[in-house]
Amino acid sequence: MKVMVLEDRWGRQIRYLRLSVTSRCGMRCLYCRPPGTILPQASHADTLLTLGEIRQLVGHLVARHGVEKVRITGGEPTLRADIVEIVREVASVPGLADLGLTTNGLRLEALAESLAAAGLRRINVSLDTLDPGRFRQITGVDGLDEVLRGLEAARRAGLLPIRVNCVVMRGINDDELDELLQWGLANGWEVRFIELMPIGPLSARWNELFVPVQEMISRLTSVREFHAVSERKGVARLYEVILQDGHTGRVGFITPMSEHFCGQCDRIRITAEGRLHACLMTDQPVDLLPALRPRFDSARLDLLIEQALRRKQPVHPGYGMTMMTVLGG
């Protein structure tokens, strides 16, 4: 089969799929679905992409369109009962170069070994604080110990490198930058500090809570030396750092607002219900289910994908209204 690389109107080639497998999540994080938020109605099982549909969809995108990288997201992907089977099916797609998963870590201790055996190559864990009370404030649950045990289980299972994603919010966890970095380097994790995005219910408070990456860097007093890493993997600005205490390692900063990377965007997102979003911050999805049911129709699927890519703008609009738990980040 001849590969026809997906390309939007602005010449950006699509090589990366972020695939949500559920919109359910056991947390209620402040930047995703804060207390008081009216949640979208939970999807019925028959509206979710099935294991077979996921296999067909990913297989087509890889073989026909040269997609190289898939990240499984949610909601919380480990809440899906067949998550290990999903990982096994996606990992078996010929030609796929990289398969990752993003999780809140609550079920990672129980699943890390099975996920690794199924073919998962690496993992990102969301963790915004090391303080148990603050963890409860941010996520709505008492679960810090479970997440920390999950990280250790992922290490034992060989899901390396392990990246820890930390969304920085002014007045909530921005005083923990040094502690998080020191903890990450001491444990061998690669910490990624992420700028808060004005998406969903929290967008009204974004100006109050936003901390730009340059301010984060200036406040990392634990760092003795920063050395920019020349290669840029994905969207992160990477640095090799030497701390005052002598620890060394790598830290990443993700700058969707202060220094957006739209010009290099190579990704699309597909929700658990089969809706394709060409941009995280625009609510103009295209429903792919008509090309998947009652039978797989590759020609129709390509037309729907092309329709979605025509809607992809050169730069994100600056805010988004779709909840992150639906889009998968």
C-alpha positions, 0 to 999 in steps of 0.5 A: 500500500502506498503511503499518503501522508496526512497534511493540513492546508498549511503544509503540516504533516500528521505523524502523531495520534492521541487516542482517547479510550474513555472520558471517565476519570476517578479524579476531578482536577481543578484544570479539567473538571473542577468542583461544581462542573456539570459533567458530560453525560457518560458514554454508553458502551455501545457508543465507544470505539470497540477493540476491533474498531481501534485496531482498524483505525490505528492500522489504517492511519499507520499503514495508509498515512504514515502515522508513527506515534500513538498515545493512549489517553482519556479521561483515565485510560486505565478505567477501561476494562479492556485497556490491556487488550487495547494496548496489545492490539495497538502495539501489534500494528506493523510499522508503529514506531512508538506507543505511550500512555498518559495516566493519573497513576491511581491504577498503575500499580496493579496494571504496569506489568500487564501493560508492559507485557502487552507492548506499552513502551513508555508512560506519562504520569500526571502529578501536580504536587507531592503534598497529600493535602494539596493533592486532594485539593487539586484532584478531589481524591486521596491518592498520592500514595497510590500514584507514587507506588504506581510510579515505582511499579512502572519502573519495575515493569521497564516502562522507561523513560517515565515522565511526570507531567505537572500543570503549574498553577499560581497560588496552588502549586507554583511554590513546589517547582524546586521540590518537584524537580529535585524529587524527579531527578533523585528518582530518575523521572523526567519532570515536565512543567506545563503551562496552564491552558484556558480550556473548559470550565477553568478558562474563566480563571486562567489569567489568575492562575497562569504561570509562564514558563520563563517565570518557572525557570527563573524561580527554580533556585535549586538549579545551578546550571541549565543547558538547552538540549538541541533536539526537541522531542515533541513539544517540550523545551528540554534542558539538562540541569545540574542542581545545587545538590549535585543531582543531574538530569533532564527537565522539560517545559511545555509552552502552549501559551507563552510560546505556542508550537502550532507551526510544528503541530503534527498531531490529531486527536480522536475521542473515545466515541470516534470524533476527530479533533484536529486541534485541542482548542477548537470544538469542530470535531468530525465524527468518524463512526459512519466510516467504521460502522456497520463495516469499515470503509477506508475511502469514507474514512479518508474523506472524513479525515480530510474534512477535519484537517481542512478545519485545522487553523495555523494557530490555536484560538487562545482558548477552548471550551471542550473539557480536557477529560473528553479530548485527552489532552 
